[in-house]
Amino acid sequence: MNLYPEKTAEVIDAKIAQAFHAIFEDEETRFYFEGPDADCGYMMDTGNLDARTEGMSYGMMMAVQMDRQDLFDRLWSFSLRYMLHKEGPYEGYFAWSVKPDGTHNAEGPAPDGEEYFAMALFFAEQRWGGRDAPYDYGNQARTILRHCVHQEEMVPEGRAMWNREHMIRFIPEADFSDPSYHLPHFYLLFARWADEADRAFWSEAASQSRKYLSKACHPKTGMASEYADEQGKPIHLFGKKIEFYSDAYRVAMNIGLDSAWNGENREEKTIAEHLQAFLLDHPELMQEKTCMIQGEPADIPVLHPLGLLSTTAAASLACPDSPVRRVWLERFWTAEPRTGNRRYYDNCLYFFSLLMLTGRYRIWEKEKA
């Protein structure tokens, strides 16, 4: 679904190429780097100077969407070599943060990395075909998801990333969630390609995640909290009383892509309409202070204004009748990739939103004979 039908294919291609160049190639703005070995590469969080499973899996998704198997394999090689746990309670999971040389900053996993790794690997298998190890994409995706659901059965002292109510956890040890981790559009594809025994689990996970998001997003503002309990109510972590902050921006992007891939959903449509209308009426929340989900400003600056603009525009895919949708689409089209030390997160969300809004974020699936 291309929401810019007035733009020619050549103009759209050029804009996507410019954004990809800024992330992977431009010497001033890129945050993809090669090393520490000749066959691997990593995505650097330029605000924190580390490589995260979030960014590594995002980079792999970008690469498969852009038909760059060379970059995909380099990122996956780094992830397997320096992030994957081979033993202990996290066996089969990936350390969420490492230094550029592969040294671990933390041992625990962040489940959004695992779900993006799995989806990118399935797309790689569908687009490029299966290969021998270490690039046996489909079987590696299935192994990741097997650990995510069955860690207690597979690994001593392990804990699954999803609970039995089909809710993804913020971390395996937590009994609460991060609304931006909920990706029903991915889970429906996992229900096609994961282990056959788990396909019903993933189908139900998609349904439950949509229900969860309808509870987690505020009924007037459309905003979700970064962290939320099993009922979707905000949780405050790390000594900060904040809610609608960096992670939470992704919810809008996620419901947009779910609608683009799976058809209009009434609950997601309502969330998107409320979010776009509220933020249009409160421009200070886009550039200055973040806020609580009911709209009350919090005394913490917005770190990622381009990311917030991009994802709010991407929500347009979920609300075709929104009277303000065209405003967000025009604002997004005239935006440029971010520069400076906070460019990593903003430009990831910008690139994904650009693919979504131009109809270029594709489900890759082999044609049936």
Buried (B, 14 or more C-beta within 10 A) or exposed (E): BEBBEEBEEEEBEEBBEEBBEBBBEBEEBBBBEEBBEEEBBBBBBBBBEBBBBBBBBBBBBBBBBBEBBEBBBBBBBBBBBBBBBEEEBBBBBBBBBBBBEBEBBEEBBBBBBBBBBBBBBBBBBBBBEEBEEEBBBBEBBBBBBBBBBBBEEEBEEBBBBBBEEBBBBBBBEBEBBBBBBBBBBBBBBBBEBBBEEBBEBBBBBBEBBBBBBBBBBBEEBBBBBBBBBBEBEBBEEEEEEBBBBBBBBBBBBBBBBBBBBBEBBEBBBBBBBBBBBBBBEEEEBBEEBBBBBBBEEBEEEBBBBBBBBBBBBBBBBBBEEBEBBEBBBEBBBEBEBBEEEBBBBBBBBBBBBBBBBBBBBEBBEEEEE
